[in-house]
C-alpha cells in the first residue's frame, strides 16, 4: 500500500503511531523476531506470544494512521471519522489474526508470502492486545510532530510488519505415527511400514516389502486410514510387485484429509488397514496409528514451497 506524504494537513493523524508506546511495540517485535527467537535466551513459548502481542498492538495503530492520512488527503478525513476508522482497523486486525490461526486455507495463503506461521488456537490469547490498541486509538492525543518523523515511524512499522523472521524456533506439531511398526510376515513376504509425512494435507506412509524366496509376488489390494470420523482411502495403490531375495521394494501411501480439523476435533487414534495378495493368498495387516506431539520441528523461515507435499501419484515430494 503506498504511503501518502504526511504534510502539515495530515501530520496530526499520524500522532497515535508517532509515540513511544506503539514505537516500543514495533521495536519489541523486531528484537524478538530477529534476535531473541532461537537464541536460547528466552523460552520459545514466550518469544512466540511476545511477537503476537506486540504486532497486535501496533498494527491497528498503523492501519488507522494510514487510513487517516488517505482520507484527509481525499478531503473526507474530518475528526468525526477518527473513531470509526479506529474501530475498523481494530476489527480488521482481529479478524485477520483469528483467520490466520484457525483457517487452514487462509493460513496457507499467508504463508506463501510471509513464511511459516503455525495454526495455533492458543495464539488467540494475545487478542486482548488488539483491545488495548483500540483504547489507545480511542483516547490517545495527537501531538504534533515533524512530518519526516511521522513518515519514518510509519515506514518502520510497515517494515516490521512485512519482515519475515529468521528465527529457528522449535515449535511442536502433531504427527500421525505408527505405533510399534515391527516387521509383519505375510506368506513369502515381510512388510514394514512407517510414517513419512503428516500435516495440513493429511498423512503419508512408506511401505517396504522384502522376501528371502524366489517368485514372491505381492499386490496391495486396499489401503485405508480409518479415523474416528471416517475412513480415508489411499490416493493411489502401487502396482503389483515381483520381489527378489535381498532386494527390498518400497511404495508410498498418501491419505488426504484435513489434518488440522482432525487434531482440533480430538482425533488421536486411527488404524491403517492394508490388504494384500501374496503369492495369490489374501492377507490383512492392521496397524495402530496415533496422532500425537512427538517433539519439535524447525519452522524458521521455511516457505510453503519448501515443504514436503503429497504428490498425485501417491509419492512424497
Steps between C-alpha positions, in 0.01 A plus 500: 500500500653836404563731793371853438720793584418631846501873450374761746137412419544134580776494758265500802337177382826306547530618859372176667776304324777756550517441874739297719233240592414364151857554381621290794268223378656526153848475653395206718376310193823558306727406791293196588473366144857560392703470821318314776324221310723197478772660713427289807491811716119498526268194491330440166157518662578859604654622174211362298235684700708818532499551124123452491438750780732765357368462147136502605556823692679712244347366177151649554669831585694478174186419299314788658785746434510407132120515479494843666759636257325360192162638600648834594671533163174407329325779688279262699704464815302710744564439871165322537637216287787434738320254726331317212837445333648385830223243550545376143877461542457307825227273359695428181814411695315270741311324219815445289697367798220259600474373141878453486493280810177305433439482122743266316432644151565857614804391698648330193437811288678725750790256536577524128576870547637524855636157584394235748235594755360219711127440534479534876176590674691580820648804323155657524586567864689803366181661360450729803792699358264608221259633762784701654582636154137607461509676835823671400348624173177601671662713769851584380579862444639592161811700581661700224824362362717570198362339184829322435493338842149372441590364157794318663271357769255366243778353283655330803165347595437384142842336476459331838163362387628371166838361605512123533667375813810284453461356846543127516251445775414147593125463474312179572261366239278191509595200287327176410745228608480124475532338841753216521558468121672161526537280187190300406522156339252436219568173323827521311526877560592719795349847525610801701321837515579842645373855469678742264270803495233653719345845490219719372445290189479162670756227555726271298665170588782298349455126445805277450465144374773237496538125463754221531330283239484492121179586316327693779233719340327765712200711408357763732125479450386760751628767740284705736575730789200460729444805715229533759292719268559320169718267298741654248619290208852538362522727199680243286592136557837381371509244218556132570862419583712194435740482792852361474708376793716774647332781303241685704228696318335813635168671438345820635141531616350849520175574687346844445285657771491815710769428756436817701128426529574145615734627773262773615215248510699283741570214258805338653473137389455331164566167332695443180336203325694330221376215279749287304511217257828318564570219255126497433400473867311781681649662809384784726723729704364745757732761650414727791567865417505787747470874445741648752758768569829314467737793541628816335520593136712781356265740326731805480461663160383182322262605224202303375685418179781337702277262691448134411172458312284204409523431129206387280667163438514435873865590544652765724676801351 
